Amino acid sequence: MPLNTIVPIALSAGKVLLYRFPNQPKGGFPQHGEAGEFTPSAVASPITDPAYWEGRYTLCPLRLRLDDGATLELQDAVVAMTRTKQITTTQVVGMQGTVKEYISNGDYDINIVVGLQGTEDGKLADVYPVDALRELRKYLEVDKPLQVQSAFFDVFDINRIVIRSVSITQDTASNYQELEISALSDNEYNVVSTDY
């Protein structure tokens, strides 16, 4: 490597300038093959003025519905999903790797973290969310698929889930209770038989 490729310049004892590459414009690296100055932007900061958020939807509400039409809207629900395709692999003698046979897309394995807040007369209050927890429990203990709707679920065409498990640890420090729901996506199928 030629000596002039990277040249540090000493300013004083223990201080050096940044390395400068030959034929490189001053100010930073070119973007997408174009030479130009690197211009920093202001550091982002959260908007803490309550007036800014008034009337804005900042969460993605999740709606649960029972077969009888009863509906519950959860304002504080975060969904995580995983989907594994069903693939059969077959080993063949003398071949590196395996032969893959696509069977189907698997169910979505869904994890939902729900936060419930204590309220009195429709306003947030410094009380444990007993009523909200009781109401949610009615939906979680049904023995059939549960209808769901949110903007996030709509993207993945999910409108029914089956609850597998619920995990909750009592929170006594505030008026907030968190619980975790494990579920599987569920689609309606029409099975047709020609054997009879």
N, C-alpha and C positions, 0 to 999 in steps of 0.2 A: 504494500500500500504506500503510495507516495506520501512524503512527509507533510505536504501542504493540504491533505484531505481534511484533517481535523486539527485545528490549532487553538489551544487554550491561551488566553492572554492574561497574565498575572497583573492584577491591579495593585494589590498590596499583599503583605504577608497573610497567607491563608485564604485569599479571595481570588476567584477567577470569573471571567465572563462565561456565559453559556457557549457551548461549541457551535461553530458556524460551518455549514457545509458549503463547498464551492458551488457557484452558480445558483445559489439559493437566495431569493429576495429577503431582505431584512423584514423581520416581523413574524415569521413562522413558516409552517409548511404549506405548500400550495394545496388547494382543495380541488379534487377531481381534475388534475392536470392543469389547472390555471394558477398562475402566479398572482399573489395578492397578499395584502396585510392581514394578519390575524387580529381581529378586534374582539376584545372580551365583552361579555354582557353582564348586566347587573345580576347579582345573586338573587334567586327567587326567594320570596318569603311568603308565608301563609297569610291569607286575608283574614284578619281577626275582627274586622268591623262587623258587628251583628247585622247592621242595616244592609250590607251587601248580600247576605245570605237569606234575608227575609223574602219569602215567597218562592225560593228556588228549591228544586228537588236535587239534593246532594247525595241521596242514597238510592239504592235500587230495591224498592219494596218487593217482598215476596208474599204472594197470596196463596193460602191453602183453602181448599174447598172440599166439603164432604158430599156424599151422594144426595143428601137431603137438601143441599143448596146452602147450608151454613158456611160462611166465609170468614177467614181470619187473615188480617193483613199484618205482616211483620216488617216494621220499618228498619230494623237493625239485623240484617241477615247477610252473611257472606258465604258464597258457595264455592267449593273447590271440586273439580271432577277429574276422573281418570277413565279412559276407555281402552280396553285391550282387545285387539282383533283376535278372533278364533282362527288359528292357523295350525294345520297338522303338518308336522315335519317327518320325513322318512329318510333314513340313512341308506345310501347305496354303496355297495362294496367298491372300493377303488376310486371313489369320488370325494373330492374335498368339499366339505359343507354338506347340506341336506337339500332334498327336494321339498319345496313348500307348497302346500295346497290351502288356498284361502277358503275358509268355511263360511264365516259371516262376521259382521261387526258385533262385538260383545255389548253388554249393557254398559251404561255409564255408572261408574262407582262414584256416588255423590256424598260429599261431606258438607254439612251446613252448620255454621256457627251462628247461633241466634243470641241476641242480647235483649233482655226484657228490663224495662224500667218501671219503678213504682210510681203510680199516679193516684191522685185523689181529685174527683170531680173533673176529670179530663185534663188535669195539669200535672206536670212533674212534681213529685213530692218526695220527701225524705222518709220513705217507707219501703219495706221489702215488697217486691212485686208478686204478692200471693195470688191476686186475682188473675193477672196475666199468665202466671205459671199454670194455674188450674185450667184456664181456657185453652192454652196450648196443649196441655196433656190430653184433652178430649180428642184432638186431632192426631196426636202421636200414637194413641192406643187403639185406633181402628184396625180391624183385621182384614183390610182390603186396600187396594191402591188408593192413594190420595192424589187428588187433582192439585196441580201447582201451576203458578203463572208468575213470571217476572220477565223483564227485558232480557236478562241474561239467559234464562231457560228458553225463551223464544228463539234465540240465535241457534240453539242446538235442537230445536223441535222437540223439546221435552215438555209434556203437559201432565204426566202422571209419574208418581214415584211409589215405591214400596219401602216402608220404614224397616230397617234391619235392627238398629239399636239406637239408644239414647244415652248419652253420658252427661252427668251433671254433678258438680261439686258445689255445695252450699257456699254462697258468698255472703258473709255477714258484715263486710266492711262498708257497704254502701247500699243505695237503693237500686242496684243493678245486679242482675243475675244472668250468667252466661251458661248456655248448654250447647251440646254438640250432637247433631243428628247424622247418623249413617244411613244411607238409602241406596236403592238401585233404581235406575230409570225403568219404566214399564210402558210397553206399547200394546195397544189392543190388536189382537190377531183374529182372523177368521180362518178356522181350520175346516177345509172341505175334504170329505171322503167320498170316494166312488166305489167303496167295497160293499155297499148294501143297496 
